Amino acid sequence: MRAGLIVAFWAVAAALIISLVALPISLQAHLVAGLTVVACMIILKFFRAQGIWRLIALALGTAIVLRYVFWRTTSTIPPITEVANFIPGFLLYLAEMYSVMMLFLSLFVVSSPMRSRKAPQIDPHNLPTVDVFVPSYNEGADLLATTLAAAKAMTYPSDKVTVWLLDDGGTDEKCNSADIIKAQEARARRAELQALCASLEVKYLTRARNLHAKAGNLNNGLEHSTGDLVAVFDADHAPARSFLTETVGYFSIDKNLFLVQTPHFFINPDPLERNLSTFQTMPLENEMFYGVIQRGLDKWDAAFFCGSAAVLRREALQETNGFSGVSITEDCETALELHSRGWTSIYVDKPLIAGLQPDSFASFIGQRSRWAQGMMQILRYKFPPLKRGLKLSQRLCYMSSTLFWLFPFSRFCFLISPLCYLFFSLEIFTASGGEFLAYTFTYMMVNFMMQNYLYGRYRWPWISDLYEYIQTIYLLPAVLSVVANPSKPTFKVTSKNESMEESRVSELGTPYFIIFGILVLGVVATGVRVWAEPYKADLTLVTGAWNVLNLVIAGCALGVVSERASRRQSHRVRVERPCRFVMGTEVIDAMLKDVSVGGARLHVPPSAEPSLKRGAAGTLEFQPFSNLPVQHLPVEIRKVGMDDKGLLLGCRFMIEKPEHRRLIADLVFANADQWSEFQKNRHHDIGVLRGTIWFFMVAFYQTGRGLSYFFGLQRIGGSRPPVPSISPAVK
């Protein structure tokens, strides 16, 4: 009965929306209707309406979006006989229709995402065997040691789990290279990593040649192992102790399950978050995907493999001859193939690993270019909308995931369209200023509200626009190259754990300053046209306002490509763990405040000041997260400071044996709950209005900072004024 009522409700709602879309009403009536819908959505948002009320709000927004689409399609496209106006005008129309399509796909995917699951109990008498793969290419031994030690320390019977280092940097091909220096480096790397693996009781595996990049490396691991399940961790992704206990149990419940994917949590900011100083307050960029989109995909059995932090069933992988390697995004491609064969997947919405993001803007763009090109290859080679074996819901989900990477085309059109009118008088949008304002303004307001409904706690207003803009300049040619030649892209490893020795403009930054200058000229052109053509002032001012919005985003991007100095090689994680500092016969009670793979910061009583000096050596005693006996880790004091609660000691770990690697992994990565807590502290919805004000304040400051870097006015290593902030308490 209830299901029938729901179906009837949506049938009536759909009929009303369709009738409203084409209803001939005056411009003023449309403006009033649009503002009324926005007001209703704000009221429902204020009362935190969920369930059917949330869907009603999204349905009201959909009606306004469709009215805008109807108006754009029937009234605003330039005549085809005016070629100079029609071509850019039609391209802009296509860009807008692409954005609308992606909005509707998002509504389908994430309007009611899957709730978080509780891990099932594992039967201790029927445990599957697990092979843990850590693929590596050019990562250093220290980074790999941390990940391998954390993987080795996972809670699971030792006779049921085998950890493998899959080294693609020490292959026979590399060791026997004609380049003597490269051959020596490869042989030295192989010897060093073999010794590391032996000390950590981990298996080392390499291969003859570097064929099919990461997919080939993983498949080589499959050939040499026999575990029922395969867990995959990138070289910089260290798992918590509970990773296997939180994931393996699902495979015994569903025999058709091929994948359990978990989020990628990062302990360091990406270049945007670091250069804009938003890491501690604003939700991370990847949290929108892992916090909302993957849960939405999971509802439709379309959560896909993300290359790491996942467990897969060997039986399923054998059906496809291992990991797919046609594209350079082997993870999504593998999931697509197995979904099309009837296998199912699950997404566990709890961070169980901690990894590293690219530090430099150049590495960030390189990573995103690989993702974009790989998804375009999947679109070209596999074409999910027509992929045999997929359910309709899965087709729509994979469409959303792959077509998203076409955003550089729409973003480029939105950037240059107002300039076409301001510079060249091309009327690519046949409407008066009043029509443009009434329809476009209400559409944008409704769009922002719908995005806020879907992603409010995970993505603040305008941040997606900024991310898309900073990627567009380099992703547009990257995507075009795949369209022209889908076999051209090759897998390139993303650099991690980089250090920024000095503040500077990124080597990729020049185009952003050129575009900013062009947009400034667009502002000048707006003033000139208003003065020279007062009879077109309304249209010119509306178009000029569009250009100013682009200018604000472009100005903020100048701060993104102006790299802040960051000399720290390892990234700190905040903790609150009691410990003791032992120096000779003296034992001092202390509290761990933060840790990294290189050292820790301790709070000790002021009374300990006389004996604690820089350069002094001691031992850190602490209770491991796994409830093992108290452990001892040698440290050296590198810095002594003071705050209102006592002394602050900056200590460096003195790694003398493999056991010390395991202890460091326990301090930094063992407790998965700390990642969830860290994320929760940033998950607050600041709303469209306050978010817009905040973004414009940040953009104004970052524009000045970027220009100061460009003209050499920034004092290297100097202090910087605080970035405008919004209180986390704001809801």
N, C-alpha and C positions, 0 to 999 in steps of 0.2 A: 504494500500500500504506500509506504513512505517513498520507495524508489519510484513508483509511478507518479507521485506528486512532484518529486524532484525533476523527472523527465518533463512533466507537463509545464512546470515553472520555466525551465530553460527553453522549451518550445515557444512559450508565450513571449519570453524575453527576447528570443531571436527574432520573432516576428515584429516585435516593437522596434528593435534596433534597425532592422531592414527598412521598416516604414519611415523611421526617423531620418535615415541616411539621405534619402532622396526627396524628403519633404521640402517643397519650395517655400522658404521663409525669407524674410528680409535680413539684410546684413546686421541690423541692430538686434533682431530676434535671435540670430545665431550667436552673436556675442553674449547676449544675456543667457542663452541656454548653456553656452560653454562655460561661462563664469559660474552658473548655478551648479553644473556638474562638478567643477573644481571645488566649490564650497561644500557640496555633499561629500566628496572624497576626503576633504580636510576634516570634516566633522566625524566621519566614520573612522578616520585615522586617529583623531584625538581620543575617541573612546576605545581605541584599540580593537575595533571590530574584527572578529575572526569568522571562520566558517562561511555560511551563506552570505553574511553581510560583506565580507571581504570580496567574495565573488561578484556581488551586486556592484560594489564600487568599481571593480575592474570592468564589468559589463558596461557601466555608464561611460567609463573612459573609452572603451572600445567604440561606442556609438559616435563620440566626438571625433575619434581618429578616422573612422570610416566616412563621416561627413566631410572631413578634410580631404580624404582620398577622392571622394566623389567630385568635390569642387575642383581639385587639382586636375583631375582627369578630363572633366567636361568644360572647364572654363579658363584655364591658365596656360595651356601649352601653345607656344607661338605657331602661326600657320606654317605649314610645310613649304609654302612658296617662299617664305622669308628664310632662306637657307642659313644665313649668318646668325639669325636668332634661333632658328629651330634646332640646329645641331646641339649647341650648348644647353639650350632649354630642355630638350628631350633627355640629354644625359643627366641633367639635374633631376628631372622627373624620375628617371630610372633609379637614381641614387636614393631619392626619397622613398620610392616604392620598395626598394631593397630594405631600407630601415624599418618600414612598416611591416614587411614580411618577417624580419628578424624579431620585431616586437611581438608579433602574433605567435611565432614559434616559441619565444620565451614564455609567453602566457601558457601555451600548451605544456611546456616542460616543467615550469616551476611555480605555477599558480597554487598547487597543493603538493609541495615536496614531501618525500617520505620522512617519517619521524625517525629519530635515532633508535638504533637497535640495541638490545642488551645481548652481550656475548653468551652463546649457549655453553653449558658445561661440557667439558671434554671427558670422554670415557677413558680413565687411566689404563684400562685393560685392552683397549682397542685403538691405540694411538697410531696415526699414519706416520711414516718416515718423511722427513723434510730435508731437502737440499737447499741451502741458502747460497745464492749466487750474488757476488759482489763484482760486477764487471768494471774493469779499469782500463784506461788507455795511457794517459800522461800524468795522472795524479801522483803526488809525492808520497813517500813511505809514511810520513807522520800522519797525514790525513787518512790513509788507508788503515794504519794501525788502530786509529780510534774507531773507525767503522767496524773493522774485523773484531776488535775486542768487545764492542757493544753487541755485535751479532753472536759472538761466542758466549756471552753472558746471558742470553735470553733464557727465560724460564721454560725449560722443556727437557725431558730426559736426554742425557748426553749420548746415549746409544741410539737415539732416534733422529738426531739432527747432525748434519755435516755441513760445515761452512767451507765455501770454495771462493778463492780469489781467482777470477778469470782475467788474466793479464793479457791485454792486446798490445801493450807497449813493449813486450819482450818476446815477440814472435820470432820464429826461425828466420823469416824473411827480413826482419829488422836486424837481427843479430848478424846476419850474413850480408848486410847491405854493402854495395860497392863504395858507399861513402864511409870511409874508415872511422871518422869521428862519430857518426850516427850509429855505426855498428858497435863501437866501444860503449857508447851510452846505453844502448839496448842491452848489451851483455851485462853491464854493471847494474842496470835496473833489475834484470832477471835475477842476478845473484843476490841483490839486496832484498828483493821481495820474497825469494825462496827462503832466505834466512829469517825474515820476519814471520812468514807463515809457519815455519818450523817452531819458532819460539812461542807462537800463539796457538799451536796445535790446529792449524788451519791448512786445508789442502790448496796447493798452488797448481794452476793449470794454465798453459798457454797453447798456442797452435802454430801450424806451419805458416799460414798467410792471413792477412787481415781482409778476409772476404766478407762482404755484406755487413760490415761495421758492427754495431752493437748486437743486432739480430744474429749475425753469424757467430759472434762471441758467445751469446747465450745458448745457441744451438750446439756449439761445441761442448758447453757444459752439460747439456742434456745427454749428449752421446756418451759422456764419461761418468754419469751418475745414474742412480736407480731409485731415488726417493719417490714416494707416492705424490708428494706435493713439492712445489718449487717456490721459494720466497726470493724475491728480487729486491736488492737495495743498491741504489747508485753509490758510487765511491764516497760521496760526501753525505750520505743519508745514514745516520746512526740510529738503530732501533732501540726502543725502550725494552726493559726486561719482559714486559707483558705482551709484546707484539704477537707471539705465536699463540698464547693462551686466549687472546682476544679475537683471533681470526680462524684458527684451525678448526674449531668446533663446528663451524657452519658447513664444512664439507661432509660431515657425517650425517647431517640433517637432510641435505639435498644432494642426491647422487648425480644430478645433472648440472651441478654448479662447477664452473670452470675458473671463476675469479672471485677473490675477496680483495677489494681495493680500499686503501686507507688514505687519508689526506697527506699532502706534503706540507709539513710545518717547517718554517725557516727561522733560524735564530739570528739572522742578519737581514738588514733592509736591502731592497733592490735599489738601483740608482735613483729612482724618483723619490722613494721614501727616505733615503739617506740625504740626498741633496736638498730636499724640501723639509727635512727634520720632522717627519710625521710618523716615524716608526712606532713610537711609544703611545701615540694617541689615536691614530686613524687605523681602521681595519686594513690588513694587508691586501695587496692586489689579488693574490691567489685565493683569498678567503671567500670571495664571491663565487668562484668556481667550486671550491671544495665545500663551502658552507651552504650553498643554495643549489647551484646547477647540478652537481653530482647527485645530490639527494633527489632532485627532480628527475634526472635520468634514471636513478635507481627505481623510482616508482614505476617506470615503464620498462623495466628490465633492460636498460640500455647504458648503465654505468660501465665505463670502459677502462681498460688498463692504461695507467699513466706512466709506465716505464719503471716504476720503483714503488717501494712501500706496499707491495702486493704479494698475495699468495695465489698460485695457479695450480690446477690439477694436471699432472703429467699425462694422464690418459687423454685429456682433451687436446693438449698440445701435440700429442702423437698423431691425432687425426688430421692435423694441418701440417705435418712434418716439421713441427717446432714453431718458433716465432717467425711471423711473416717478415720478409725483407724487401718487398717490392718498393715500398716508400721509405723515406728516412724517418717517418714516425711509425716505427714498427709496433709500438704499443697499441695505439688506436686501431691500426690495421689488423693486428692479431685478434683483438676483441671483436671487430666487425665480422671477421671470418667465422669465429666461433659462435657468435650470436646467430649468424645466418644458418648455422648447422644445428640450431636448437639448444645449444648450451646456454646456461643462465649465469648471471653475475650478481654480486651483492656489494654495496658500498657501506663501509663502517664509518660513521661520522664521529670519529675520535682520533686526534693526532697521536700516532704511535711511533713516529720517527721525527728526528730533527735534522735538517739539512742546511745547505748553504745556497744562497742566490748569487747571481753574478754581481760583482762589486762595481765594475766599470760600465759606463753607458755603452761602450762598443761591444762588450761581451753580452750585455742584455739584448742589444739589437741582433747580434749573431744568433742567440738562442731563439728569439722570436721569429727570426727569418727562417730558421730550420723548422719550427713548428708550422709556420704558415705554408712553407713550400711542401712539407710532408702532407698536410691536410689537403692541399690542392692536388697532390699526386693521388691521394685516396679518392678524391672527387673525380679525377680523370680516369683512373684505372678501375675503380670499384663502383663508382656512382651509386651511393647508398639509396637514393630514392627508388631505384629499380633493381636493387640487389635481391636476388632470389633467396627465399628462406626467411627474410626479415618480416616481422609483423608491421602493420601500418604505423603503430606507435613508435617502433624502433626506427623505421625509415625517417619519420619526422624528427626524432631525436638526433640521429646521425646527420640529417640535413642541417639541423641547428648547429651542431658541433663543427661541421666542415665549412658550411657557407659563411659562418661568422668571420672567417679569415679573408673574406672579400671586402671587409670594411675599409681598406685603404682607398678603394675606388670611390666609395660614397664620401668618405672624409675629404678626399682631394676635390671632389665636385663642390662640396659645401664650402671649401676654402676659397676657391677661385671664382665661384659664381657671382658674389657681389662685386668683385673686381671687374668682371666682364661689363657690368653696367656702369660702374663708376669711372673706369678708364676708357671704355670703347663704346659706350651708349648702346650696348646690345640689350634689347628687351627680351630676356630669356624667360620672363615670368610676366605674362600679360594680366595685370591686375592693378587696381588703384592702390594707393597707400593704405586707404581705409580697409579695403578687402584683405590686403596682405596682413595687416595688423590684426583684424578680427579673426580670420581663419588660422593664420600661422601662430599668433600669440596663444589662442585657446588650445590649439594642437600641442604646442610646446609645453604649456602648463599641465595639460592632461598627461602628456608623455612623461614629464618629470614626476607627477604624482603616481603614475602606474609603476615607474621604475622604483620609486620610493616604497610602494607597497610590496614589490617583489624582492628588493635587495636592501631595504633601508638600513638594517643593522650591519650590513656587510659591504656597502659601497655608498659613499657620500656623493651628493650632487656634484656634477661636472668632472669628477675624477675619471670616469670612463672616457669622457671626451678628451681629457688630457692624455691619458694612456694611448688612446687611438691616434691622436695627433702626433705624438712623439715617435710612434712606430710607422706611421703612414709614409713618411719621406723615404724610408729605406725598404719598407715592406712592399710598397707599390712596384718597384722594379723587380723585387725578388719574386713576387707572385706572377708578374708578367712573364718572367723568364720560364716559369713552370708551364704557363699556358702555351708558350711557344715551343718548349722542349721539356716535357715532363720527366724525362730520364736524366736531365742535366744535374740536378742538385745531388750533392754528396753529404754524408753524415759528418758533421764537425762537432767535436767535443767542446762543451761550454767551459770556459775558464772559470775557476772558483778560487776562493781564498786569496784573492789578489790584494795588493796593498797600494794605496794611493799616496805616494810620497809627498805630493804637494798639491795645493789647490790649483786648478787649471780648467780651461775650456776643453771639453772632450775633442778628440781628433775627428769625431763625426759631427761636431757642433756648428760648423760654419753655415750650412744651409738654413739652420733655424734662425740665425741672425739676419740672413739675407731675406727670408720670408717675413720676418718681423719688420724689416725696413720697408718692404713692399706694402705691407698692411698699413704702416704709418702713412705712406704716400696715399693709400686709399682714404684715410681720414682727411688728409689735405684735399683730395679730389672731391670728397663729400661737401666740404665747405665751399669750394669753387663752384660746384654745380648748383648748390642752393642759391648762391649769389648770382650766377649767370642765367639760371633757369628757374626763377621763383615759381612759375606755374607748375613745375614738377617737384616742388619742394617736399610734398608729402611722401612720394615714392622714393625720392633721393634720401630723405632722412631715415626711412624704414630700412632701405638697403644699406645705408651708412651704419645704422645700429647693428645690423647683421655683421658687417665688417668689424665693428668694434668688439663684438663678442669673439670673433676669430682672433682679434688682436690680443684680447685678454688671455685667451688660451695660449697663443703663441708667446706672449710675454712670460707666462708662467713656465713654459717649456725652456726658456732661456736659463732659468734656475736649475732645471733638470740636467741640462747638458753642461752646467758649470760645476765641475766635480769638486767636492770638498775633500781636503786632505784627510786621510784615515790611515795612520801608520800601524794600527794594531793588526797583527797577523791572525789572531784567534778572537772569536767573538764571545762576549760574556753572556752568561745566563744567570738571572737572578734566582737565588735560593735563600732559604732560611733553615739552616741545619746546624744543630749544636755540634761542637767539636772541641778538641783540646790541642793546644800547641805545646809540644814538648821540646825543651832545649836543655840537654844535659840532664840534670836532676830536677830541673824546674818544670812544673806542669801548670799551664795557664788555661783556664776555661775560656772558650771563645765561641763566636757565632759566625758561620760562613754566610757572607752576604751575596757574593756572586762568584761564579767559577767559569773557567774556559778550559780548553784542552791544554793550555799553556801554564795556567796558574789560577790563583784564587785570592779573594779579598776577605780578610777576617776583621771582626770587631773584637777587641780585647779590652779589659778594664784599664783605666789610666794608671793604676798602681804598677802595671807591668812595664811602664815606660823605661826605667833605668836599664833593664836587661835586653830590651828589644831594639837592635840597631840595624841599619842597612848593611847587608852582606852577611848577617848571622844565619847559620844553618840550623835547622830543627826538623821535627817530624810532626806531621798532621795526623791526629788520631780521630777517626770518625766511625759511626755505625753505618755499614752499607745498607742501601735500600732493600736489599734482599734478605735482611735479618741474619746475615752471617756474623761471625765474631768481629770485634773491633779490628779495623785495619790501620796500617801505618804507611804513610806516604811521605818521603823526604822532600823538604821544601827549602828554599832560600828566600830570605826577606830582601825585597828589591826596593820597597818604598814604605816609609812610615809617615802617617798623617794623623790628623785629629779632627773629630767632630764633636757635637754636643753630648754624645753618648760614650765617648772614649776614644781609644786609639784605633786607627785603620791601618792594617798591614797589607801591603801588596806583596804576594808571595809567588815565586816561580817554582813549578814542579821540577824535581830532579829525577828524571827517569833513568833508572839504573838496571831494570830488568822487566821482562814482559808482564809480570804481575802488576806493575805500576800502571801499565796501559789499561788493564781491566779496572783498576781502582778509579782512574780518571774517568773512564766511561761510566762507571757507577755514579760518580759525583755529578756529571754533566747530563747524562742521557737516560739513566735508569728509570726515573719517575715520569711516566706519561701524563700524570695529572697536572704537572706544572705547565705543560703546553696548553692544556685546555683552560687552565686558570688565566694564563697570559692572554689568550684569545678573548676570553669572556670579558676581561677588563676593557677591551677596545670595542666590543660589540654594542654600540649605542647608536640609536637613530637620532641625528641632530635635526632632521626635517629639511624640507626643500628651502624654506626661506633662510633659516640660520646657516644652512650649508652653503647657500649661494653667497651670503654675506662673507662667510669665512673664506670661501674660495677666492672671491675678488680681493680680499685683504691679502691673502697669501700671494696671489698673482701680482699684485702691485709691488709687494716687497721683492719677490723673486725676479721681476723684470729689472728692477734696479740692481739687484745682486748680479744677475747675469750680465748686464751691460758693464758693470764695474769689473767683472772678470775679463770681459772681451777687450776693454780698453786698458787693462792692466792697472786698475785703480784699487783692486782688492789687496789688502795687506795679508800676505801669505802667513798662515798660522795665527793670524790675529783674531781677536774676539769678534763675535757677530751678534747682532741684536736678535732678540727672540722672535720666532715666527708666530704670527697671530694664532690663537688657539680658541677652541670652544670647549667648555667644561664637559668632562665625561658624564656629569650628572644630568645634563640636558637630555630630555627624551623627546 
